[in-house]
Amino acid sequence: MSTSGHNPSGTRSSVGPSTSGNGTQAKAGALVPTNNVTTGDGLTVRTRIDPTLTVDDVMKQLCINLKIKEPYQHFALRDDMDELVTNDNLRKKIRNKVNLKLVNAPAREARETAEKLTNKNDKNFRLTLFSLQKFIREEAFAREFLDHNGLRELVDVIFTSTGNTLAVRMANPANDRRDINIILHNPQYALTAMQNLMELEYGWASLSDDFILRVVEILSSPQSLINVCRPATAILKKLVEADPSSVPGTQQAGSSRGPPAPQPGSVYRYGFQVVFEQMRKERGLLETVVNRLGSADMAMAHMMLINSLLAHASDARWEEFIKELERLNVRKAVVRLMSLHTIEDLTSCILDFQANIVRVTYRKKTTPIDPEDDDTSAEDLHVIWTCSKLDEEVDYHGQVLKWRKLGFETEDISQEFSEVGQLGLYCLRKFVESDPDFSKVVLEQLSRPESRRCPIGKASNEVVELLSEHWAIFAPGYSTSTTFQPFFLDFPKVHALATHFFIRMWSESGAAADDFTRVAALVRSQVKVALRRENVRPWHEVEHDFIECEYRAVRDRQMKELELEDDLLSKIPVRNLRAKLYKESFEFVRQQRIQCLLQGAWFVNALPASSPREAIRRPGRPWRFMRLDSGLKYLHYVDSAVKFPVRNGLEDLPERIDMSMISEIATGTCAPPPNVLRDQNDLPPTSGLVPSPLSFSLLSAHEGSLADQIAPDQSRWADWTDGLNMLRRDGGHVSSKETAGFVQALTEIGLKIKLLDLSGEMVEIPSGLVAGPPPMNNDFFFSELM
């Protein structure tokens, strides 16, 4: 390595030649790139660095050449963007002739930073925080910073922050020489530093409940600006996801055991329960978060927090949390985003929200009602009965006649809602409350002969089942919707329309008690028609289809559908079988997608569609090979000028992206660079900066895009976008119709194969099974049928 330099006055000085790693002097004129190295006192040195050296060797020789008496371990090199030069990126920095700076080593910088944080009145305090948020991501810096009580000092800064961070030196009004240091603390840099520290899986296990409450207070403050809300939101999101069940390597699909106890010093000791307990102390937080969904600047960060809370809500506080979100009408806020949003990044957040609401809906549907012990169920039933304006009676058998008046088959109301649970009861209450003439509807049915009455309660529950089938509410955590579903987010409103339609079809068709299945088939047919193309249809068209459509038209269409379908598929046991197979199919496709990530693939390094046209040029390394590691924690890659055979393993892939940093997988966001795809058959040509339909971006909540890629074909695009989504901790969604189609196809094929075993033997499948009464005592046994 050889060096020559310029001092600040501009006169040329010479620094003696250094030796290469084997002790021999570097040959003059060798084709080694030259880098400018700037020292702390402003000296710029032109340096030729042997790319075969380690960073330690480079620092040792550089300190000798510059006659620095301190140990070389006290120093390091950084580029203009303050990225640390390491053994992994040294060759790249040399090859690209990057300008370098001689600075304190990370460990030394960390010790000094931790000490500076103790003096909050220092005029450079803001600069210290600004540097901290960048350096804290480096492991050498972070460990030394933590060892010198840096976390305690950083937490103290966040506790004492109130306004706008600024260190101002002002002369007093008397114009004397005394300076007044005015420190107005803003938590932006401190919160960002904490957010970056929490990307490590160690070091922040000592964060207290008081600290969490402080972040909650900052986020809930109406005065908090976007640059404060973003890191505060990210911190809470990280804490929510840091529960014991999320420890890498300990998650087991289908495990019935509870989450493991956190290990001493583990950061996986928080979770939803811990964070929500502090959120409850600041009642206005959720309201503030939901209200900010209307802000284009804050919507994405706050949507991510809501999704994380929904995905990790604990059983103990689940009902309270969901009730609060429903009270704040978060679904309506998200529906508004669907129609108004202009930021493509929000698409992924909204689809995540839909997937989470599928979980919520499924849980409500499978949670039984218990009027004796559940106040909510008791209140819902009281409202329904009050709105009916009916009186209890005693039938000729001497039994109370109450719920049978509303169209249920028995007086055991818990059993009546056994298939639709709390979801069915909630929908029935909303249906009753939405119709001021509900009591008249009930009286009209009661005025008819018993065999001709429409069973309103039973019809309501059947509509819940039909809508659940339409929106694939089959199992928690499995959603294959690739488009917005605004009508699904207003489930009770659609239920009310469809239930009124059921009652009308019953009347117009002159149905009797035995015709319930036939009328339900009409409603199923109309649901498919009215809710088609949900992402683009206006609500008034849906209302028109349910309110104005005549019985004869519905019946004619449904008869044509029956010619193509088998009514066997509508029976309840078959529905349940389909739900089971759907879950298995989804998991099979998920594993296939992840295997594609483990194998790796080539992509084109794309350009953001917003890139200025004058800056567009062909990149030197337009191709990138990416592969997921076996631990599912890092996405390894290499950039190259041409494609080449990549060996198994990770030896050929020196760079990597931390999967935990990926918050969104945005699609259709970037365009191919010029002259890369012209002679290639892998991708369709595009002109200008038109986003490619095969493009996707890996987005971080605070760093922007981590990678912008274009897949070689539709299948590879579906494999990677869906595979990456399915790996995310806070849930995820299916973004391609191809993956959704595979899940549906596997489900239907599996269902038909299962049914062949029954239909081939002409076995009659009942529409439902009624359990007999329980034994009166324990004097019985189960016989073994041979």
Disulfide bonds with the S-S distance in Angstrom:
none
